[in-house]
Amino acid sequence: MNPQPRISYLRHQDIDLVKWDNCIASAPNGLIYGYSWWLDQMAQHWDGLVLNDYEAVMPITWNKKFGIAYLYQPFLTAQLGIFGHNIDAVLVESFLNSIPSQFRYWDIYLNHGNVFSLEKYELYQRRNFVLDLDRSYEKIYTSYRDNIKRNSRKAEQLGCKPVINFDVEKMIALAIEQMKTYSKESAENTARFRNLYNYLHSRQQAITYGILSPKEELIASCVFVFSHQRAYYLLVGNHPDGRTIGASHMLIDAFIKDHAEKKMLLDFEGSDIPSLAFFYSSFGAVEENYAAIKENRLPFYLKWIKD
């Protein structure tokens, strides 16, 4: 009989951050979002569940509303969950069982290494897309759908050109304008992202990519961050003028051209939105789904708020 795993709930101040980050770095399913410095920048509060001597870890990202503690997914943090070696359904369920009862509502995303059928919990899957760059550019290009090839050529013929490593504030300004069309822009989230970018850029783990119009205006932009042999397509800022001339198509194609033949995955970070899923898959990207969970343990008089 296998011994029951010893999983401890540790407050943030009690976590050995060196051991935590070593676990994230060495885990087969490790991702940049699990590092302590990422969580420090992006989460309102975070604690951790730790297996034995940091053999596996799970960030607990939380906040409070109306005095009730809940688990949530921080801004620009696509996947969290359990990171480590030898993860199976029993271990995932053991970690979820170890989440303290004070957290009355959960709405969190786990990761691509946590996709299991569990007895006690119902996990659902979210869609991500990844593209293997460890091939020649010519070979990757042949897997593009015709609309990607056509729109990239269109942008080039109109005189657009790629630009890299420009001031991130230009990208942030475009991203804020774009976010206003579908959600409430948060100054706090923007500040968190800015600090994160500056930290990663200082470590040569982040870069801006953009497309300039013939008038030298930035009409498509994004940030890529690097870790675990992945390039994460992190935050996008597009001008409306760029949508009709294939600027976003040209931008991703330029990144692929620059990074082809590297042992790296281009991680598009989703999406469950059909139009975006089609766009990402049009570059030849394949699905790499990840797990998510919602749990509503609110008192009956509050349960309706989140159902």
Number of C-alpha atoms within 10 A of each C-alpha: 3 4 5 9 12 12 23 17 20 16 13 16 9 10 17 13 14 10 14 23 19 13 22 27 19 15 20 15 17 23 23 23 20 23 20 21 15 17 22 14 20 24 19 15 18 19 19 20 24 23 20 12 14 21 19 22 29 26 24 27 21 20 16 13 7 5 7 12 17 22 21 20 20 21 15 14 17 20 21 29 25 28 31 20 17 11 16 15 14 14 18 23 17 16 23 16 13 15 18 11 10 10 19 16 20 21 14 22 24 25 22 24 22 25 19 18 15 13 9 9 14 13 19 16 19 19 18 22 22 24 22 19 22 15 15 14 16 10 12 21 17 12 13 18 15 12 14 21 18 14 19 22 18 18 24 17 11 12 13 25 19 20 15 16 12 13 10 18 10 15 23 21 13 20 21 19 15 17 15 11 9 8 9 9 15 13 10 10 16 16 13 18 19 16 14 18 21 15 16 17 17 9 9 11 15 21 19 21 21 30 28 20 21 13 8 11 12 24 22 28 30 25 22 21 20 22 15 16 13 21 24 21 17 17 17 21 23 25 17 13 13 20 14 11 21 24 31 27 26 26 24 23 21 19 17 21 16 11 19 19 15 14 12 20 21 22 24 22 20 20 18 12 9 9 10 13 19 14 17 25 20 18 25 18 24 17 18 18 20 24 22 22 16 17 18 18 15 18 9 9 7 11 13 10 9 11 7
